[in-house]
């Protein structure tokens, strides 16, 4: 895979890791394998692997599929927002 021309800022990378970690944790809580989640989403297992490891970002439509398969609201998979003043 070619290197990115412009590396992502650390705060974006942290959000991706958090999203992938949340997907993996919820999947495990439900007792699902990556294969089973992939089947529920209609994608290949490697797609789920890439999302969980934050190699690729899920598109919005895929985030909806993930949330539906994991029986959660899509916002529950996203990292909490820091809306404190002065940020």
Secondary structure, 3 states (H helix, E strand, C coil): CCCCCCCCCHHHHHHHHHHHHHHHHHHHHCCCCHHHHHHHHCCCHHHHHHHHCCCCCCCHHHHHHHHHHHCCCHHHHCCCCCCCCCC
